[in-house]
């Protein structure tokens, strides 16, 4: 059980529980007075979260500007517009109200304003940021873990890429997680969030390094989500169930599951990003399609690792049974396990493979070549 050298660092202050946003104005004021409030396409206003947060910011005497309309699969165009607005109003603190797309966008907005550099220069690793605008987040969708990590994902339709960027400057200063802010998330997106958090744990599990205690913790996070997730889908208004899934999602990707590892793998996320880029599919839906195929590809390559996962989750070491049980769980949530379930037919096979090969999608620990990607697309289709 190899424990790789590692550095643990997470400066985000997490405010967790019902009513925690009552103190957000005081918290934000620590970082500045000119606020850019970033949110999505309407749900934050529709369900009253916007009014709650805006009221607290106004009560603290802050100057507030707003950028809204961030899309579920965030695009660099929106980030550029928000950066221009922020610069014009001398913004010195950001508040992100939403899910992963809003928070990821806000992270890059902060870098671009502070460094006066186009956001895509960061996403393509052509520029190294020196500073950022302080970011405070209010989470409304439990899924991505971005509320307590240093990563962001954006897509660019001009270049044909959906890319991730990681830098310590992307850690939010404070994140407010009130599970009651997620009770209005519909059943399908609640399910996709559960898939996403499980996929994050799996990416860490299949990374480089096998620290025993972290493996146990990672499997425990997945098991917890598998226990509470189905109950939540049958009781969407249950704040206690929402709280359990919200904490699972944060723990799955706040760095904890990577202790003792050189890296995670992230090949499945890369493949999923290409599907969401091409067809605007929900991120979690792409992961429930890709992971079973990826596991089948790896059956003969890392059988013992897959068996350890299966023993911990399902009490079996039979490789195909492990994959089938994971597929069955994803299906029970209502998340697709084949591309056809999304309405995309086999005529798109060449288009999908071309996109994946163009961007040379691979894992950080388990490399993928053109032949592997062809096999994966075939399995995702069949």
N, C-alpha and C positions, 0 to 999 in steps of 0.2 A: 504494500500500500504506500506508494510514493507520495510524499508531500513535497511539492516544489517550493522554492523560495518565493515569497510574496510580500507585498506591502499592502497593509490595510489602511484605507483612508476614506472617510465619508463625513464631510463637514455639515451636511444638511440637518437642520433642526426639524424634527417631525412633531406636528401637533395632531394627535389622533383622538377622535371621539366626537360624540354629538355636541354641537354648540361651540366647537373650538374656533370657528371663524368670528366669534364675538370679539376676539382680541386682535383681529388682523390689521385694523387701522393703526394701532399702537406699534405693531411689529413692522409694518411697511414704513412707517415714519422714521424708524431707526436708520433707514438706508437712503432716504431722500424725500423730497416734497413734490416733485413733478412725476406723476405716475402715468405710465401707459398700460391701460387695462386691455388685455387681449383675450378674445373669446371666439366661439365658433359661429355656426350659422343660425342659431335661434333657440336651441333647447335651454340654454342658460337663462335666457329671458323668459321663455315660456313657462318654466317651472319655478321661477322665483329666486333662483340662486344669484342671478345678476343683481337683483334689488338688494338682497341681503349683503352681498359683498360691497356693492357700491355705497350702500348706506353706511357701512362701517368705515370705508375710506373717506367719505365725505365728513363723517363725524370727527375724524382725526384732523380735519382741516387741510387735506391734501388737494393739490391741483391735478385734475384727472382728464386725460385724453383717452380715447377708445379706438381700438382697431378690432373689427369683427368680421366674420366670414371665413375663418380658417376651415379648410376642408378636411374630411376624415382621413384622406391620404394627403398629407400636407405638401404644398408645392412652394418652390422657391419664389415664385412671382408674388405670393402673398407676403412672404418675409420681406422682400424688397420694398413693397408698399408700406409695410409697417415700419421698416427702418427709416424711410423718408419722413413719415409722420413723426417718429420719435426724434429725429434730428431737428425737425422744424420747431419742435416744442421743448427742446432742451430737456428731454426725459432723463431722469437720473435713477429711476427704479421701475421695474416691470412687475406686473401682476398677471399671471396666467390663470384663467378660469376655464377649466375644461378637462378633456382627456389627454391622451398621449400626443395627439396631433397639435393641439394648442400649446402644450408645454414644450414639445420639441421645437416648434416654430419659435416660441418665445426665447428659448435658449440661444438659438442662432441670431435672432433679432438683437439680443443683448451683446453678442460678440461683434456684430456688424456695426452697431451704433458706437460702441466703445473704441473699436479699432479703425473705424472708417474704411472698411474693406467689404467688398461685395460678398454676400453670404456663400455663394457657390465656390469661392476661393477656399473657404474652410472645408466645405463638404468634399472637395476633391483633393484636400491635403496640400494645396499649393500655397496656403498661408497659415502661419502659426500665430494664434492670438496671444496678445500680451496682457489683456485685461477684459473685463466684461461689465455690463450693467447688472447690479444686483437683481435677482429674480426671486419672487415669492409666488408659490403656486397654490391653487385651490383645486383639488382633484374632484372630477365628477364622473369618472369611469375607471373602475378597477381593472387593470389589464397590463399596462406596459412597464410599470416600475419606474418610469422616467421622473416621477416626483422625488426620487431619492437616489438618482444616479447621474453620471456625467456623460450621457449619450444622447444623441438626437438623430433623427432620420428625416430626410427631405427628398422629394423627387423633382426632376427637371425634365419637362416634356420636350424641350428643345434639344437636349443632349441625349435623351432616351435612358436616363439613369435614375435609380432610386438608391440613395447612398446613406450610410451612417457615418457619424463623426463622434469621436470620443476625446474629451479633454477635461482635466480637472476644473477648469473655469466654468464648465457647464453645470456643476452641482448647484441646485437651487439653494438659496440661503435658508429659507424656511418653507415647509410644505404643510398645508392644512388639509387633513383627511377626515372629513365628517361623513360617515357612512350613510347618513340620511340624505346627502347630496347625490347618492347613486340610486335611490329607490325608483326613480323615473326612467332609468335605462331600460329599454325594451328587452324582451326575452332573448331575441336573437343576438343582440350586441352584448348582453350579459353573458351568454354562452361563449361568444367569441373571446371575451375577456378572460374567461376561465381557461379556454384553450391556450390563449397567449401566455398566461402566467405559467401554465404547465410546460409549454414549449421553452420558455426562458429557463426553467429549472433543468429541462432535458439538455439544452445547449451547454449548460455548465457541467452537467453530469458526464457528457460525452467529450468534454474538453481534455486538455493535456494535464494529467495529474490525477491521482486517486486517493486523496486523503480520506481515511475511513470515517471520521466524525462528520466531515462535510458531506460525504455521500449519504450518510444516515439522515442528516438534516435535510438535504435536497429531496430525498425520497419522502421524508415526512411532510414537506411542503406540498408535494404532489398528492400524497394520500389525503391530506387535509382538504385540498381543493376538490378531490374526487368524492369526499364525504359530504361537504357542505354545498358544493355546486349544484347537484341535482335537486337537493332540497330547496335551494334558493330559486331555481327555475319554476318550482311549483308554488312559491310564496314570495313573489318579487318585492312586496312591501315590507318584508321582514328585515328590520334594521340590524338585528344581531347576526343574521346570516350574511347580510351585506358586509358587515364589519369583518367577519372571518375571511371572506374572499378578498376584501380590500387589503387586509394585512398579509395574506398569502401572496398577493400580487407584488406588494412592496418588498417582501423578504426574498422573493424569487429573483429580483434583479437590482438589489441595492449593494451588490458586491459580496454579500455574505456567502453565497454558494460558490464563489470563485476563490475563496481562501484556500491556499495550498495548491493552486493550479497555475500553470503558465498562462492559460487562456481558456475560454470556452471554445466551442466549435463554430457555430453560427452559419454553417452551410445551409441548414434548413431555412433559416430566416432569409438568407440571400436568395434562395430559390423562390420562397414565398413572395419576396419583394418584386420579383419579375412578374409574377401572376397579378399582383395588385396593381403594378404599373401598367400592364397591358390592358386589364379589364376592370380596373377600379374595384376589385374585390375587397371586402373587409379583411384586414390583416390576419385576424384570428382564423378566418375561414380558409385562408391559404395554408396556414400551418397544419390544420387538421387534415388537409389533403396531402401535404408533402411528407409529414413525419412517418406515416406508415410505409410509404414508398422508400424513404431513406433508410429505415430500419431493415426493410427487406434487402436493400442493396448491401447493407453492412452485416447481414447475418453470418456470412462465412468469413468476414474480416475481423469482427470484434465480438464473437459469440459470447465470451465470458462476461464482457461488459453488459451486454444486453440481458444475459441471464441474471446478473446481479440486480439489475433494475426490475426484471420480471419477478424475481423471488421476493423483493421488497414490496412491490405493488400488488402482485396477484398470487403469490405463493406458488409459482411455477417457474421451471427453468426451460420449458419447451419453447423454443424460439418462435415458431409460428403462432403458438397459442398466446404468447405475450403480445405479439403484434395485433392479433385478432381481438384480444381483450381491450387493447388501447383504442383500436378502431371502433369497437362496440361502444366504448365510453364516449368517444367523440360524437358518434351517431346518436347516442341517447340524449346528448345535449342539443341536438338539432344542427350540429356543425357538419359540413360536407366532408366526405373522405375520398371522393373522386371528383375530378374536374367536371364531369358531365352533370353532377348535381347542382352546379352553378349556372347551367344553361349554356355552357360552352361545349361545342361538339368536337368530334375528332378531326374535323377539317382544320382546326387551329393548331394541330400538333406541330407542324413545321414552323409556324410562327412563334410558338412558345419555345421550341428548342433553339431557334435562331437567336431569340432574345437572350436566352440563358448562355449560349455559347459566345455571343458577341461580348457579353460582360464577364465571361470566364468565371461564372459563379462557382465558388469552391468553399470548403471549410477551412478554418484556421488550423485544425488538428487532423481532420480526415479529408485529404485532398480529393477533388472531383475532376475528372477529365471529360472530354467530349462524349466518349462511350458511356461513361457513368450517367451523364446528363440525359443521354438518349434513353437509357434504361429506366431512369427515374420518370421521365415524361411518359413513357409507355406504361409504367405501373400506375401513374396517376390517372391515366386515361382508362385503364382496363378495370 
